[in-house]
Amino acid sequence: MGSASQAENNDKDCLSLCWSCADDCKYSCMWLTVGLYIQEGHKVPQFYGKWPFYRFLFFQEPASAFASMLNGLAHYVMLGRYQAAVPQESPMYHTCISFAMITLNAWVWSTVFHTRDTPLTEKMDYFCASSVVLYSIYLCCVRTVGLAHPWAASLFGALLIGLFTCHIWYLTFVHFDYGYNMAANVLIGLINLLWWLSWCLWNRCHLPYVWKCMVVVMMLHGLALLELLDFPPLLWVFDAHAVWHFSTIPVPFLFYSFLIDDSWHLLDVKME
């Protein structure tokens, strides 16, 4: 009776933290397997393509989930500062607000995914991350080309929407290809990097604040290399992905500072 009662209590605790008994069993078996590997002197294995992590409450990957929350908080704080500092009449105001909202949405889903890895949360994390990459290059297009030629920005935006739709359709209904998803995001990211850097270098003399944008795009692509340092989690909590997420927390503060400076410059030009 005591064992049955204890098992029932464990089941209730498990369900209360959004973990089914089957998932809890997989978690226990994973650590049993890890212990056997270490005992026999073998390398720590991955399970379904992921390192083993200590679960904290209902957080499956607590470090990455916490870092994602902090990234989202950083964007939320800087969105408030942007709205307080920049008048809505600035030509880039609504485009920058949309960028902030799309980025916030992505960090919310990153937090959800690292809290609970399911087919749905995985897809939402990947799709929302891709939406940020695509909107970043749209933001660049609007700033560098679209203000003078709105039709060009509209056409480019329509193209990006089409590409994003095809991207989601392929990963959802054809094949969820991790390699393809990574290659697509890297390609768009490199185009975004080169586009922003070229514009910043061209305008560095009469727009002295563009150094902030240059530092941001270089940091984002440089810090992404941390993902290549794939290693078993330190203390079974901190892996390369978590370290990467923690490293990007300061980036929004500098980027929104650039957006504020640039939005005021555009407003001054508009008022002339």
CYANA upper distance limits for C-alpha pairs under 8 A (distance plus 0.5 A):
  1 MET  CA      5 SER  CA      6.52
  2 GLY  CA      6 GLN  CA      6.60
  3 SER  CA      7 ALA  CA      6.54
  4 ALA  CA      8 GLU  CA      6.61
  5 SER  CA      9 ASN  CA      6.72
  6 GLN  CA     10 ASN  CA      6.65
  7 ALA  CA     11 ASP  CA      6.60
  8 GLU  CA     12 LYS  CA      6.78
  9 ASN  CA     13 ASP  CA      6.69
 10 ASN  CA     14 CYS  CA      6.48
 11 ASP  CA     15 LEU  CA      6.61
 11 ASP  CA     20 SER  CA      8.37
 11 ASP  CA     21 CYS  CA      6.82
 12 LYS  CA     16 SER  CA      6.43
 13 ASP  CA     17 LEU  CA      6.89
 14 CYS  CA     18 CYS  CA      7.10
 14 CYS  CA     19 TRP  CA      5.63
 14 CYS  CA     20 SER  CA      6.72
 14 CYS  CA     21 CYS  CA      7.13
 14 CYS  CA     24 ASP  CA      7.65
 15 LEU  CA     19 TRP  CA      5.65
 15 LEU  CA     20 SER  CA      6.06
 15 LEU  CA     21 CYS  CA      7.91
 17 LEU  CA     57 LEU  CA      7.24
 17 LEU  CA     58 PHE  CA      5.69
 18 CYS  CA     58 PHE  CA      7.17
 19 TRP  CA     23 ASP  CA      6.59
 19 TRP  CA     24 ASP  CA      6.85
 19 TRP  CA     58 PHE  CA      7.83
 20 SER  CA     24 ASP  CA      6.69
 21 CYS  CA     25 CYS  CA      6.57
 22 ALA  CA     26 LYS  CA      6.81
 23 ASP  CA     27 TYR  CA      6.71
 24 ASP  CA     28 SER  CA      6.79
 25 CYS  CA     29 CYS  CA      6.61
 26 LYS  CA     30 MET  CA      6.49
 27 TYR  CA     31 TRP  CA      7.10
 28 SER  CA     32 LEU  CA      6.80
 29 CYS  CA     33 THR  CA      6.64
 30 MET  CA     34 VAL  CA      6.71
 30 MET  CA     47 PHE  CA      8.19
 30 MET  CA     52 PRO  CA      7.86
 31 TRP  CA     35 GLY  CA      6.57
 31 TRP  CA     52 PRO  CA      8.08
 32 LEU  CA     36 LEU  CA      6.87
 33 THR  CA     37 TYR  CA      6.73
 34 VAL  CA     38 ILE  CA      6.72
 34 VAL  CA     44 VAL  CA      6.80
 34 VAL  CA     45 PRO  CA      7.55
 35 GLY  CA     39 GLN  CA      6.49
 36 LEU  CA     40 GLU  CA      6.68
 37 TYR  CA     41 GLY  CA      6.77
 37 TYR  CA     42 HIS  CA      5.56
 37 TYR  CA     43 LYS  CA      7.20
 37 TYR  CA     44 VAL  CA      6.95
 37 TYR  CA     45 PRO  CA      8.27
 38 ILE  CA     42 HIS  CA      6.07
 38 ILE  CA     43 LYS  CA      7.29
 38 ILE  CA     44 VAL  CA      7.24
 44 VAL  CA    232 PRO  CA      7.42
 45 PRO  CA     51 TRP  CA      7.54
 45 PRO  CA     52 PRO  CA      8.49
 46 GLN  CA     50 LYS  CA      5.56
 46 GLN  CA     51 TRP  CA      5.13
 46 GLN  CA     52 PRO  CA      7.11
 47 PHE  CA     51 TRP  CA      6.76
 47 PHE  CA     52 PRO  CA      7.46
 51 TRP  CA    232 PRO  CA      6.74
 51 TRP  CA    233 PRO  CA      7.48
 52 PRO  CA    232 PRO  CA      8.34
 52 PRO  CA    233 PRO  CA      8.04
 52 PRO  CA    236 TRP  CA      7.28
 53 PHE  CA     60 GLN  CA      7.47
 53 PHE  CA     61 GLU  CA      6.57
 53 PHE  CA    233 PRO  CA      7.56
 53 PHE  CA    236 TRP  CA      5.49
 53 PHE  CA    237 VAL  CA      6.08
 54 TYR  CA     60 GLN  CA      7.78
 54 TYR  CA     61 GLU  CA      7.77
 54 TYR  CA     62 PRO  CA      8.41
 54 TYR  CA    236 TRP  CA      6.14
 54 TYR  CA    237 VAL  CA      6.65
 55 ARG  CA     59 PHE  CA      6.22
 55 ARG  CA     60 GLN  CA      5.43
 55 ARG  CA     61 GLU  CA      7.01
 55 ARG  CA     62 PRO  CA      7.35
 56 PHE  CA     60 GLN  CA      7.34
 56 PHE  CA     61 GLU  CA      8.36
 56 PHE  CA     62 PRO  CA      6.71
 58 PHE  CA    115 THR  CA      7.18
 58 PHE  CA    116 ARG  CA      8.07
 59 PHE  CA     65 ALA  CA      7.67
 59 PHE  CA    114 HIS  CA      7.56
 59 PHE  CA    115 THR  CA      4.78
 59 PHE  CA    116 ARG  CA      7.11
 60 GLN  CA    114 HIS  CA      6.64
 60 GLN  CA    115 THR  CA      5.43
 60 GLN  CA    116 ARG  CA      6.19
 60 GLN  CA    117 ASP  CA      7.85
 61 GLU  CA     65 ALA  CA      6.55
 61 GLU  CA    114 HIS  CA      5.73
 61 GLU  CA    115 THR  CA      6.49
 61 GLU  CA    237 VAL  CA      7.45
 62 PRO  CA     66 PHE  CA      6.46
 62 PRO  CA    114 HIS  CA      7.74
 62 PRO  CA    115 THR  CA      7.41
 62 PRO  CA    237 VAL  CA      7.32
 63 ALA  CA     67 ALA  CA      6.58
 63 ALA  CA    237 VAL  CA      6.47
 63 ALA  CA    238 PHE  CA      6.53
 63 ALA  CA    242 ALA  CA      6.30
 64 SER  CA     68 SER  CA      6.51
 64 SER  CA    111 THR  CA      7.99
 64 SER  CA    114 HIS  CA      6.66
 64 SER  CA    238 PHE  CA      8.25
 64 SER  CA    241 HIS  CA      7.46
 64 SER  CA    242 ALA  CA      4.90
 64 SER  CA    243 VAL  CA      8.38
 64 SER  CA    245 HIS  CA      7.08
 64 SER  CA    246 PHE  CA      8.37
 65 ALA  CA     69 MET  CA      6.78
 65 ALA  CA    110 SER  CA      7.67
 65 ALA  CA    111 THR  CA      5.15
 65 ALA  CA    112 VAL  CA      7.84
 65 ALA  CA    113 PHE  CA      8.34
 65 ALA  CA    114 HIS  CA      5.50
 65 ALA  CA    115 THR  CA      6.33
 66 PHE  CA     70 LEU  CA      6.80
 66 PHE  CA    111 THR  CA      7.76
 67 ALA  CA     71 ASN  CA      6.69
 67 ALA  CA    242 ALA  CA      7.31
 67 ALA  CA    245 HIS  CA      6.06
 67 ALA  CA    246 PHE  CA      5.66
 67 ALA  CA    249 ILE  CA      8.14
 68 SER  CA     72 GLY  CA      6.68
 68 SER  CA    107 TRP  CA      6.22
 68 SER  CA    108 VAL  CA      7.93
 68 SER  CA    110 SER  CA      6.59
 68 SER  CA    111 THR  CA      5.72
 68 SER  CA    245 HIS  CA      6.91
 68 SER  CA    246 PHE  CA      8.29
 69 MET  CA     73 LEU  CA      6.58
 69 MET  CA    107 TRP  CA      7.34
 69 MET  CA    108 VAL  CA      7.60
 69 MET  CA    111 THR  CA      6.51
 70 LEU  CA     74 ALA  CA      6.61
 70 LEU  CA    246 PHE  CA      8.49
 70 LEU  CA    249 ILE  CA      7.10
 71 ASN  CA     75 HIS  CA      6.91
 71 ASN  CA    107 TRP  CA      7.28
 71 ASN  CA    245 HIS  CA      8.04
 71 ASN  CA    246 PHE  CA      8.25
 71 ASN  CA    248 THR  CA      7.61
 71 ASN  CA    249 ILE  CA      5.43
 72 GLY  CA     76 TYR  CA      6.63
 72 GLY  CA    103 THR  CA      8.35
 72 GLY  CA    104 LEU  CA      6.01
 72 GLY  CA    107 TRP  CA      5.70
 72 GLY  CA    108 VAL  CA      7.24
 73 LEU  CA     77 VAL  CA      6.60
 74 ALA  CA     78 MET  CA      6.72
 74 ALA  CA    249 ILE  CA      7.12
 74 ALA  CA    250 PRO  CA      8.09
 74 ALA  CA    252 PRO  CA      6.86
 74 ALA  CA    253 PHE  CA      7.63
 75 HIS  CA     79 LEU  CA      6.39
 75 HIS  CA    100 ALA  CA      7.24
 75 HIS  CA    103 THR  CA      8.08
 75 HIS  CA    104 LEU  CA      6.98
 75 HIS  CA    252 PRO  CA      6.41
 75 HIS  CA    253 PHE  CA      8.29
 76 TYR  CA     80 GLY  CA      6.89
 76 TYR  CA    100 ALA  CA      8.28
 76 TYR  CA    104 LEU  CA      7.47
 77 VAL  CA     81 ARG  CA      6.94
 78 MET  CA     82 TYR  CA      6.51
 78 MET  CA    252 PRO  CA      7.51
 78 MET  CA    253 PHE  CA      6.87
 78 MET  CA    256 TYR  CA      6.75
 79 LEU  CA     83 GLN  CA      6.68
 79 LEU  CA     97 ILE  CA      7.77
 79 LEU  CA    100 ALA  CA      6.84
 79 LEU  CA    256 TYR  CA      8.14
 80 GLY  CA     84 ALA  CA      6.63
 81 ARG  CA     85 ALA  CA      6.47
 82 TYR  CA     86 VAL  CA      6.31
 82 TYR  CA    256 TYR  CA      7.40
 82 TYR  CA    259 LEU  CA      8.37
 82 TYR  CA    260 ILE  CA      6.59
 83 GLN  CA     87 PRO  CA      7.87
 85 ALA  CA    260 ILE  CA      7.53
 86 VAL  CA     90 SER  CA      7.56
 86 VAL  CA     93 TYR  CA      7.82
 86 VAL  CA    260 ILE  CA      6.96
 86 VAL  CA    263 SER  CA      7.31
 86 VAL  CA    264 TRP  CA      7.23
 87 PRO  CA     93 TYR  CA      8.01
 88 GLN  CA     93 TYR  CA      6.19
 88 GLN  CA     94 HIS  CA      7.90
 89 GLU  CA     93 TYR  CA      7.63
 89 GLU  CA    267 LEU  CA      7.64
 90 SER  CA    263 SER  CA      6.35
 90 SER  CA    264 TRP  CA      7.42
 90 SER  CA    266 LEU  CA      6.95
 90 SER  CA    267 LEU  CA      5.34
 91 PRO  CA    147 LEU  CA      8.14
 91 PRO  CA    263 SER  CA      7.67
 91 PRO  CA    266 LEU  CA      7.06
 91 PRO  CA    267 LEU  CA      7.23
 92 MET  CA     96 CYS  CA      6.54
 92 MET  CA    143 ARG  CA      7.84
 92 MET  CA    263 SER  CA      6.59
 92 MET  CA    266 LEU  CA      8.28
 93 TYR  CA     97 ILE  CA      6.75
 93 TYR  CA    263 SER  CA      7.39
 94 HIS  CA     98 SER  CA      6.61
 95 THR  CA     99 PHE  CA      6.76
 95 THR  CA    139 LEU  CA      7.29
 96 CYS  CA    100 ALA  CA      6.79
 96 CYS  CA    139 LEU  CA      7.92
 96 CYS  CA    259 LEU  CA      8.03
 97 ILE  CA    101 MET  CA      6.78
 98 SER  CA    102 ILE  CA      6.65
 99 PHE  CA    103 THR  CA      6.61
 99 PHE  CA    132 VAL  CA      8.06
 99 PHE  CA    135 TYR  CA      7.12
 99 PHE  CA    136 SER  CA      7.68
 99 PHE  CA    139 LEU  CA      7.91
100 ALA  CA    104 LEU  CA      6.54
101 MET  CA    105 ASN  CA      6.66
102 ILE  CA    106 ALA  CA      6.84
102 ILE  CA    128 CYS  CA      8.30
102 ILE  CA    131 SER  CA      7.74
102 ILE  CA    132 VAL  CA      6.79
102 ILE  CA    135 TYR  CA      8.45
103 THR  CA    107 TRP  CA      6.90
103 THR  CA    132 VAL  CA      6.23
104 LEU  CA    108 VAL  CA      6.77
105 ASN  CA    109 TRP  CA      6.92
105 ASN  CA    128 CYS  CA      7.63
106 ALA  CA    110 SER  CA      6.61
106 ALA  CA    125 ASP  CA      7.18
106 ALA  CA    128 CYS  CA      5.28
106 ALA  CA    129 ALA  CA      6.15
106 ALA  CA    131 SER  CA      8.41
106 ALA  CA    132 VAL  CA      7.63
107 TRP  CA    111 THR  CA      6.61
108 VAL  CA    112 VAL  CA      6.79
109 TRP  CA    113 PHE  CA      6.46
109 TRP  CA    121 THR  CA      7.52
109 TRP  CA    124 MET  CA      6.80
109 TRP  CA    125 ASP  CA      5.66
109 TRP  CA    128 CYS  CA      7.78
110 SER  CA    114 HIS  CA      6.69
110 SER  CA    125 ASP  CA      5.69
111 THR  CA    115 THR  CA      6.53
112 VAL  CA    116 ARG  CA      6.60
112 VAL  CA    117 ASP  CA      8.45
112 VAL  CA    121 THR  CA      7.14
113 PHE  CA    117 ASP  CA      5.62
113 PHE  CA    118 THR  CA      7.83
113 PHE  CA    121 THR  CA      5.41
113 PHE  CA    122 GLU  CA      6.31
113 PHE  CA    124 MET  CA      8.44
113 PHE  CA    125 ASP  CA      6.76
116 ARG  CA    121 THR  CA      7.80
117 ASP  CA    121 THR  CA      6.60
117 ASP  CA    122 GLU  CA      6.73
118 THR  CA    122 GLU  CA      6.44
119 PRO  CA    123 LYS  CA      6.75
120 LEU  CA    124 MET  CA      6.71
121 THR  CA    125 ASP  CA      6.53
122 GLU  CA    126 TYR  CA      6.76
123 LYS  CA    127 PHE  CA      6.41
124 MET  CA    128 CYS  CA      6.33
125 ASP  CA    129 ALA  CA      6.58
126 TYR  CA    130 SER  CA      6.77
127 PHE  CA    131 SER  CA      6.76
127 PHE  CA    168 ILE  CA      7.34
128 CYS  CA    132 VAL  CA      6.96
129 ALA  CA    133 VAL  CA      7.06
130 SER  CA    134 LEU  CA      6.69
130 SER  CA    164 PHE  CA      8.33
130 SER  CA    185 ASN  CA      6.96
131 SER  CA    135 TYR  CA      6.46
131 SER  CA    164 PHE  CA      7.84
132 VAL  CA    136 SER  CA      6.41
133 VAL  CA    137 ILE  CA      7.13
133 VAL  CA    185 ASN  CA      7.34
133 VAL  CA    188 ILE  CA      7.36
133 VAL  CA    189 GLY  CA      6.92
134 LEU  CA    138 TYR  CA      6.86
134 LEU  CA    160 LEU  CA      7.19
134 LEU  CA    164 PHE  CA      8.28
134 LEU  CA    188 ILE  CA      7.53
135 TYR  CA    139 LEU  CA      6.50
136 SER  CA    140 CYS  CA      6.81
136 SER  CA    192 ASN  CA      7.70
137 ILE  CA    141 CYS  CA      6.66
137 ILE  CA    188 ILE  CA      8.09
137 ILE  CA    189 GLY  CA      8.43
137 ILE  CA    191 ILE  CA      8.27
137 ILE  CA    192 ASN  CA      5.69
138 TYR  CA    142 VAL  CA      6.66
138 TYR  CA    153 ALA  CA      8.11
138 TYR  CA    156 PHE  CA      7.90
138 TYR  CA    157 GLY  CA      6.88
138 TYR  CA    160 LEU  CA      8.33
139 LEU  CA    143 ARG  CA      6.73
140 CYS  CA    144 THR  CA      6.53
140 CYS  CA    192 ASN  CA      7.83
140 CYS  CA    195 TRP  CA      7.84
140 CYS  CA    196 TRP  CA      7.02
141 CYS  CA    145 VAL  CA      5.95
141 CYS  CA    146 GLY  CA      6.54
141 CYS  CA    153 ALA  CA      6.79
141 CYS  CA    156 PHE  CA      8.33
142 VAL  CA    146 GLY  CA      4.48
142 VAL  CA    147 LEU  CA      6.50
142 VAL  CA    150 PRO  CA      8.22
142 VAL  CA    153 ALA  CA      6.16
143 ARG  CA    147 LEU  CA      6.72
144 THR  CA    199 TRP  CA      7.53
145 VAL  CA    149 HIS  CA      6.50
145 VAL  CA    150 PRO  CA      8.20
145 VAL  CA    152 ALA  CA      7.74
145 VAL  CA    153 ALA  CA      7.40
146 GLY  CA    150 PRO  CA      5.01
146 GLY  CA    151 TRP  CA      7.70
146 GLY  CA    152 ALA  CA      6.56
146 GLY  CA    153 ALA  CA      5.13
146 GLY  CA    154 SER  CA      8.37
149 HIS  CA    153 ALA  CA      7.42
150 PRO  CA    154 SER  CA      6.73
151 TRP  CA    155 LEU  CA      6.71
152 ALA  CA    156 PHE  CA      6.60
153 ALA  CA    157 GLY  CA      6.43
154 SER  CA    158 ALA  CA      6.69
155 LEU  CA    159 LEU  CA      6.73
156 PHE  CA    160 LEU  CA      6.75
157 GLY  CA    161 ILE  CA      6.71
158 ALA  CA    162 GLY  CA      6.71
159 LEU  CA    163 LEU  CA      6.72
160 LEU  CA    164 PHE  CA      6.52
161 ILE  CA    165 THR  CA      6.58
162 GLY  CA    166 CYS  CA      6.75
163 LEU  CA    167 HIS  CA      6.51
164 PHE  CA    168 ILE  CA      6.72
165 THR  CA    169 TRP  CA      6.61
166 CYS  CA    170 TYR  CA      6.53
167 HIS  CA    171 LEU  CA      6.79
168 ILE  CA    172 THR  CA      6.40
169 TRP  CA    173 PHE  CA      6.20
169 TRP  CA    174 VAL  CA      7.79
170 TYR  CA    174 VAL  CA      5.38
170 TYR  CA    175 HIS  CA      6.69
170 TYR  CA    176 PHE  CA      7.90
171 LEU  CA    175 HIS  CA      5.58
171 LEU  CA    176 PHE  CA      4.79
171 LEU  CA    177 ASP  CA      6.99
172 THR  CA    176 PHE  CA      6.79
177 ASP  CA    181 ASN  CA      6.73
178 TYR  CA    182 MET  CA      6.64
179 GLY  CA    183 ALA  CA      6.60
180 TYR  CA    184 ALA  CA      6.54
181 ASN  CA    185 ASN  CA      6.78
182 MET  CA    186 VAL  CA      6.58
183 ALA  CA    187 LEU  CA      6.59
184 ALA  CA    188 ILE  CA      6.83
185 ASN  CA    189 GLY  CA      6.38
186 VAL  CA    190 LEU  CA      6.57
187 LEU  CA    191 ILE  CA      6.87
188 ILE  CA    192 ASN  CA      6.61
189 GLY  CA    193 LEU  CA      6.58
189 GLY  CA    221 HIS  CA      8.47
190 LEU  CA    194 LEU  CA      6.66
191 ILE  CA    195 TRP  CA      6.48
192 ASN  CA    196 TRP  CA      6.60
193 LEU  CA    197 LEU  CA      6.56
193 LEU  CA    217 VAL  CA      6.48
193 LEU  CA    218 MET  CA      8.00
193 LEU  CA    221 HIS  CA      8.43
194 LEU  CA    198 SER  CA      6.44
195 TRP  CA    199 TRP  CA      6.79
196 TRP  CA    200 CYS  CA      6.55
196 TRP  CA    213 CYS  CA      8.15
196 TRP  CA    214 MET  CA      7.83
196 TRP  CA    217 VAL  CA      8.10
197 LEU  CA    201 LEU  CA      6.52
197 LEU  CA    214 MET  CA      6.49
197 LEU  CA    217 VAL  CA      8.30
198 SER  CA    202 TRP  CA      6.64
199 TRP  CA    203 ASN  CA      6.71
200 CYS  CA    204 ARG  CA      6.14
200 CYS  CA    210 VAL  CA      6.15
200 CYS  CA    211 TRP  CA      7.78
200 CYS  CA    213 CYS  CA      7.89
200 CYS  CA    214 MET  CA      7.16
203 ASN  CA    207 LEU  CA      6.18
203 ASN  CA    208 PRO  CA      8.49
203 ASN  CA    210 VAL  CA      8.06
204 ARG  CA    208 PRO  CA      5.93
204 ARG  CA    209 TYR  CA      8.17
204 ARG  CA    210 VAL  CA      6.62
204 ARG  CA    211 TRP  CA      7.84
209 TYR  CA    213 CYS  CA      8.38
209 TYR  CA    258 PHE  CA      7.09
209 TYR  CA    261 ASP  CA      7.51
209 TYR  CA    262 ASP  CA      8.28
210 VAL  CA    214 MET  CA      6.96
210 VAL  CA    258 PHE  CA      7.31
211 TRP  CA    215 VAL  CA      6.63
212 LYS  CA    216 VAL  CA      6.72
212 LYS  CA    254 LEU  CA      6.70
212 LYS  CA    255 PHE  CA      7.05
212 LYS  CA    257 SER  CA      8.21
212 LYS  CA    258 PHE  CA      6.25
213 CYS  CA    217 VAL  CA      6.77
213 CYS  CA    254 LEU  CA      8.26
213 CYS  CA    255 PHE  CA      6.63
213 CYS  CA    258 PHE  CA      6.68
214 MET  CA    218 MET  CA      6.66
215 VAL  CA    219 MET  CA      6.41
216 VAL  CA    220 LEU  CA      6.58
216 VAL  CA    251 VAL  CA      6.80
216 VAL  CA    254 LEU  CA      7.47
216 VAL  CA    255 PHE  CA      6.73
217 VAL  CA    221 HIS  CA      6.85
218 MET  CA    222 GLY  CA      6.40
219 MET  CA    223 LEU  CA      6.23
219 MET  CA    251 VAL  CA      8.26
220 LEU  CA    224 ALA  CA      6.66
220 LEU  CA    248 THR  CA      7.66
220 LEU  CA    251 VAL  CA      8.24
221 HIS  CA    225 LEU  CA      7.53
222 GLY  CA    226 LEU  CA      8.39
223 LEU  CA    244 TRP  CA      6.92
223 LEU  CA    247 SER  CA      7.52
223 LEU  CA    248 THR  CA      7.92
224 ALA  CA    244 TRP  CA      7.14
225 LEU  CA    229 LEU  CA      8.03
226 LEU  CA    240 ALA  CA      6.57
226 LEU  CA    241 HIS  CA      7.85
226 LEU  CA    243 VAL  CA      7.92
226 LEU  CA    244 TRP  CA      6.27
227 GLU  CA    240 ALA  CA      6.06
227 GLU  CA    241 HIS  CA      6.21
227 GLU  CA    244 TRP  CA      7.16
228 LEU  CA    240 ALA  CA      8.14
229 LEU  CA    240 ALA  CA      6.33
230 ASP  CA    239 ASP  CA      7.78
230 ASP  CA    240 ALA  CA      6.17
231 PHE  CA    239 ASP  CA      6.84
231 PHE  CA    240 ALA  CA      7.10
232 PRO  CA    236 TRP  CA      7.80
232 PRO  CA    239 ASP  CA      6.78
233 PRO  CA    237 VAL  CA      5.85
233 PRO  CA    238 PHE  CA      5.29
233 PRO  CA    239 ASP  CA      4.70
233 PRO  CA    240 ALA  CA      8.14
234 LEU  CA    238 PHE  CA      5.46
234 LEU  CA    239 ASP  CA      6.81
238 PHE  CA    242 ALA  CA      6.23
238 PHE  CA    243 VAL  CA      7.18
239 ASP  CA    243 VAL  CA      6.82
240 ALA  CA    244 TRP  CA      6.62
241 HIS  CA    245 HIS  CA      6.81
242 ALA  CA    246 PHE  CA      6.72
243 VAL  CA    247 SER  CA      6.61
244 TRP  CA    248 THR  CA      7.04
245 HIS  CA    249 ILE  CA      7.49
248 THR  CA    252 PRO  CA      8.41
250 PRO  CA    254 LEU  CA      7.75
251 VAL  CA    255 PHE  CA      6.79
252 PRO  CA    256 TYR  CA      6.33
253 PHE  CA    257 SER  CA      6.69
254 LEU  CA    258 PHE  CA      6.86
255 PHE  CA    259 LEU  CA      6.81
256 TYR  CA    260 ILE  CA      6.53
257 SER  CA    261 ASP  CA      6.78
258 PHE  CA    262 ASP  CA      6.51
259 LEU  CA    263 SER  CA      6.35
260 ILE  CA    264 TRP  CA      6.76
261 ASP  CA    265 HIS  CA      6.78
262 ASP  CA    266 LEU  CA      6.70
263 SER  CA    267 LEU  CA      6.66
264 TRP  CA    268 ASP  CA      6.63
265 HIS  CA    269 VAL  CA      6.79
266 LEU  CA    270 LYS  CA      6.60
267 LEU  CA    271 MET  CA      6.69
268 ASP  CA    272 GLU  CA      6.88
